[in-house]
């Protein structure tokens, strides 16, 4: 949004995205608590699958490094509400986010978690996700950053791919 609209469009889309991710965090936290209490073997299998998913995302990022570059962005006018809707829908329409949090939280969640602890997890993720994308939106709205990112997109994708593979392996291997 910051590239084709204004920084405020990007910030609003970022905040809404964070809230959408919060939905998936809530669902994941609720499901994991029940899973841990009742089906430890299923939880172990899902943990391994979550780790494999993260590794697969990393491999995919490595295979397609730099292929998602945008050379020219068409400027289309949109309202602030449309920016928020787009940010929210991007996260809500991606159930893979739940798999990501399943993999991430599998090492941190136990059946004894209180509602306050779950709220802390939820708040942390929403603030980090929304805050990260707000930062990205503001940085992309600045002139020196956007050309550098376009120039180095292959390396950004490669680094992120390697990080995802390492996190996936850590989840799988415990």
C-alpha positions in Angstrom: 0.0 0.0 0.0 2.8 2.4 0.8 4.4 1.9 -2.6 1.2 2.6 -4.6 -0.7 4.8 -2.2 0.5 6.8 0.9 2.3 5.8 4.0 -1.0 6.1 5.9 -2.6 3.6 3.6 0.3 1.2 4.4 0.0 1.8 8.1 -3.7 1.1 8.2 -3.3 -2.0 6.1 -0.6 -3.2 8.5 -2.6 -2.7 11.6 -5.6 -4.5 10.1 -3.2 -7.3 9.0 -2.0 -7.6 12.6 -5.6 -8.0 13.8 -6.3 -10.7 11.2 -3.2 -12.6 12.3 -4.6 -12.2 15.8 -7.6 -14.2 14.7 -5.4 -17.1 13.6 -3.4 -16.9 16.8 -6.5 -17.1 18.9 -7.7 -20.1 17.0 -4.3 -21.8 17.2 -4.1 -21.1 21.0 -7.5 -22.5 21.7 -7.0 -25.6 19.5 -3.5 -26.4 20.9 -4.7 -26.3 24.5 -7.4 -28.9 23.8 -5.0 -30.9 21.7 -2.3 -31.0 24.4 -4.8 -32.0 27.0 -6.5 -34.8 25.1 -4.2 -36.1 22.3 -0.5 -35.8 22.9 0.3 -38.1 19.9 -1.7 -35.9 17.5 0.0 -32.8 18.9 3.4 -34.4 18.2 2.4 -35.2 14.7 1.1 -31.7 14.1 4.3 -30.2 15.6 6.4 -32.2 13.1 4.0 -31.2 10.2 4.3 -27.6 11.3 8.1 -27.8 11.2 8.0 -29.4 7.8 5.7 -26.6 6.6 8.1 -23.9 7.8 11.0 -25.7 6.1 8.9 -26.0 2.9 8.2 -22.2 3.0 12.0 -21.7 3.3 12.7 -24.0 0.4 10.1 -22.2 -1.7 11.6 -18.8 -0.8 15.0 -20.1 -1.9 13.7 -21.6 -5.2 11.8 -18.4 -6.1 14.3 -15.8 -4.7 13.8 -12.5 -6.4 11.0 -13.6 -8.7 8.4 -11.6 -6.8 10.0 -8.2 -7.6 7.8 -5.4 -8.6 9.4 -3.2 -11.2 6.6 -0.8 -11.7 3.5 -0.3 -9.5 0.4 1.0 -11.0 -1.1 3.8 -8.9 -4.8 3.2 -8.1 -6.6 5.4 -5.7 -8.2 3.6 -2.8 -9.7 4.8 0.5 -8.3 4.2 3.9 -11.1 1.7 4.6 -10.2 -0.2 1.5 -6.6 -0.3 2.7 -7.7 -1.7 6.1 -10.0 -4.2 4.4 -7.2 -5.4 2.2 -4.8 -5.8 5.1 -7.3 -7.7 7.1 -8.4 -10.0 4.2 -4.8 -10.8 3.3 -4.3 -12.4 6.7 -7.8 -13.9 7.1 -7.8 -15.6 3.7 -4.5 -17.3 4.6 -5.1 -20.3 6.9 -1.5 -21.2 6.5 -0.9 -18.6 9.2 -2.5 -21.0 11.7 0.0 -23.7 10.6 2.8 -21.2 11.1 1.7 -20.5 14.6 1.1 -24.1 15.3 4.7 -24.8 14.5 6.0 -21.7 16.3 3.9 -22.2 19.5 4.3 -25.9 19.8 7.4 -25.5 21.9 5.9 -22.8 24.1 2.3 -23.8 24.9 1.2 -26.2 27.6 -2.2 -27.4 28.8 -2.0 -25.4 32.0 -1.9 -22.0 30.2 -4.2 -19.4 31.7 -6.4 -17.0 29.8 -4.0 -14.2 30.8 -1.1 -16.1 29.3 -3.0 -16.7 26.1 -3.9 -13.0 26.0 -0.2 -12.1 26.4 0.7 -14.4 23.5 -2.1 -12.9 21.3 -1.1 -9.3 22.2 2.5 -10.0 21.5 1.9 -11.5 18.1 -0.6 -8.8 17.1 1.8 -6.0 18.2 4.8 -7.6 16.5 3.0 -8.4 13.3 1.2 -5.1 13.0 4.3 -3.2 14.2 6.6 -4.9 11.8 4.3 -4.1 8.8 3.9 -0.5 10.0 7.7 -0.2 10.0 7.9 -1.8 6.6 5.1 0.5 5.2 6.9 3.5 6.5 10.3 2.4 5.2 8.9 1.6 1.8 7.4 5.0 1.6 10.9 6.5 1.8 13.0 6.9 -1.3 16.4 5.3 -0.4 14.9 2.0 0.8 12.7 0.9 -2.1 15.4 1.0 -4.8 17.8 -0.9 -2.5 15.1 -3.6 -1.7 14.4 -4.0 -5.4 18.1 -4.3 -6.2 18.7 -6.9 -3.4 15.4 -8.8 -3.4 17.2 -12.1 -4.3 19.3 -11.9 -1.2 16.4 -10.9 1.1 14.5 -13.9 -0.1 17.5 -16.2 0.3 18.1 -15.1 3.9 14.4 -15.4 4.8 14.4 -18.9 3.2 17.4 -20.0 5.2 15.8 -18.7 8.5 12.6 -20.5 7.8 14.4 -23.8 7.1 16.4 -23.5 10.3 13.3 -22.7 12.4 11.5 -25.7 10.8 14.3 -28.0 11.6 14.5 -26.8 15.2 10.8 -27.5 15.6 11.1 -31.0 14.0 14.2 -31.9 16.0 13.1 -30.4 19.3 
